[in-house]
Amino acid sequence: MRLSATDVYAFQALGYLGLQHGLPVASEPQAGQPPRWISSDEISEATGIHRPYLVRILAALTAKGVVKSKKGIGGGYALARKPQLISLCEVVRAIDGPVAPLSCISLNWHEECVEQERCHARNTIYTRMRDAMLAVLQEFSVQDLVVDAKQGVSYGHCLGHLLKPNA
């Protein structure tokens, strides 16, 4: 598994949304009631993610229940749950789909393989790769991204470090 630019942007946007989670709405003195809706313009400005690309990312995250959205004046985006309750596994699946390196070992998008019972690599190496990736992504949450957002860390630099296949 490799991170994509979309994953990095999603992490940046979610860190920002997580930083805003639970902050009081200007007209509401009670913290977290109702959520503070963050406009895509504000998220774009704060994160440096081009708004059209950001809106597509937020739509994917909304469709999978990671983020919620509200249309109209005063609308925007907010985390669907507390930052510590949204695993990075859920985020990556919302953006990229399967975490598994092959469909024959995917837990959610499994496709049968005629060799799956006899394939040593599938039954040892590939399965362990999947399990390791899932374990790490499940161990961390959006709250971990909030730590960076609080410090003003930009993941824009990560984009230059993404691994690309040889041309």
N, C-alpha and C positions, 0 to 999 in steps of 0.2 A: 504494500500500500504506500502510495505517495500522497502528500498533501497537494491539493490543487490551489490555484490562485483564489478560486471561489471559496474554498475552505478557509484560507487565511483571511479573506475579507469578511466572511461570516463570523469568524472568531473576533475580529476587530469590532464589528458592529454589535455583537452580543456582549462583549466586554463593556462597551459604552452603554448599552441598554441595561445591563446589570448594575452599572454604577448609578444609574438613575432610578433603579427599582426601589420602591419604598419611600422615595422622596415625596414630600407633600406637594400637592397641586397648589398653585399660587392662591386660588380662591378657596381652598379647603385646608383648614388648619390641622386636620387629623392625618398624620403620616400614613401613606399607603392606601388611603380611602378617598376617592377612587384612584386608580393608577394614573400616574403622570404619563400622558400620551406624548411621545416624542415624534416630531415630524421627520420625514425622510430627509428634508433639507437640513435639519439640525444634525442628524446622524451623519449625513454626507459631509457637512462642514467640519464636524468634530473628528471624523475618522479619515477624511481625505479620499473616501471611496466615491467614484463618480456616481451621481444620483441614479441614472438609468440602470446601471449594473446593480447598485444597492437595492433598488426596488425589486428587481428580479430575485435577488438573494432573500430579501424579506418575504416575498411571496412564497418561495419554497419553504422557508421556515414557518410561515403562517399555516400553509397547507398541512404541515406535519405536526402542528400543535406546539411548536417551540416558542413561537411569538404569536401575539394576538394583535389585531389591527382594528381601528375604528375609522370609518370614513367621515368626511365632512369637517366643518369648522371645529377646531379643538380636538380633532382626531389625530391619529398617528399610530405609533407602534409601542408595544410594551412586552416584556417577557410574559409568557403564559403562566409561569410558576416562579418561585423563588430561585435565584441563580444557582444555589447549591443543589437544587433538585433537577437541574437539567444537565445530563451527562454529555460529555463531548462525543460519546458514541451516538447518542440521539441526534446531535448536530450534524456529524459527518454523514450519517444515514439519510438525514433530511436533504443534504446537499448532493451527495454522490451516490446514494443507494447503498448497495452491499459493501460491507467492510472486508469481507472475505476476498482473498486473491483469486479464487476460482469459484464458479457457480456450483460445482459438484460438492463443495464443502460449506456453501453458504447456509446459514441457519434460516434466513427469511426468504431467499430467492434461489432455493435449491433446484438444481436440474440433475437428473440421474445421469450416470456415466456407465457405460457398459463394462468398464474396467474397475469400477470403484471398489469392489470386494478384493481384487487381487493387487491393486495399485499400492505399492509400498510407500511411494512418495506422498500420495494423497492421504493415506491413513496415518502417516507419521509427520512428515515435514510440513505439508500444507495445512493440516489440521492444527498443528501446534502454532504455526504462523498466525492463523486466524484467531486462535484462542489468546495468544499473546497480545495481538492488536486490540481485540475486544476488551481484554482485562485492563489495559492501559487507558483506553478511551472511556471505560466505565468508571475508572478510579478518579478521573478528574471531571470537573463541572465548569459551568459558566462562571461560577464564583472564582475559579482560578484565573479566568480571563479578566475579571474585575480587578484583581491585584495589579495587573499591568495597566489597565485603564486608569486606575487611581494615580499611578506614577507617570502617566502620560506617555507610556511606551507605545510606539507605533509599529505595527506589524508590516508596514510598507517595505521595510528593509528585508523582510522575509521573502518577498516576491523575487528579489534578485538571487535568492539562494535555493529556489525551487529546482528540483532535479528535473532535467528534461532528457527525453530519450535522444540517443545519437541520431543525427540526421543522415 
